[in-house]
């Protein structure tokens, strides 16, 4: 598992915790968007997830 994929998974987990707790607000959603963009860039470049 490479570092970018690992970071994306961690960000999604943190987003889920923040969404359930409702105390981290917009920061977690910004991090989630960053993680999704990173995954999409990897898919577009043809490396797979």
N, C-alpha and C positions, 0 to 999 in steps of 0.2 A: 504494500500500500504506500503510495507516495505522499509527500508532505501536503500538497495542495488538496488532495482528496481528504486526508485526515483533518485538515483545518476546516474544510467545508462541512464535514460530519459534525465536528465539535460545534460549529456555529449553528447548525440546524438544531442540535440538542439544546444549546443555550437559548435559542429562540423559543423552542417549545416550553422550556422551563419558564422563561420570561412571559410568554403568552398566558400560561396557566396562572402564574403568580400575579400578573398585571402590575408589576412594580418597576420594570426596567424601561418601559415605554418605547420610544421611537428608536433608541440606539440598537436594540436587538433586531428590530425590523430592518434597519439599514445594514446590519451585519448579515442578515439572512439574504437580502438582495445581493450583497457582495458575493456570498457563497454561491448563489444560483448563477450569477454572471460568470464566475470562475468555472463552474461546471459546464455551462453552455460554451464558453470559449474552448474548453478542452474537447468537447464534442465536435465543434466546428472545425478545429484543427485536426480532427481524425485520430486522436490518441485514445479515445474511449474514456470511460469514467473509472 
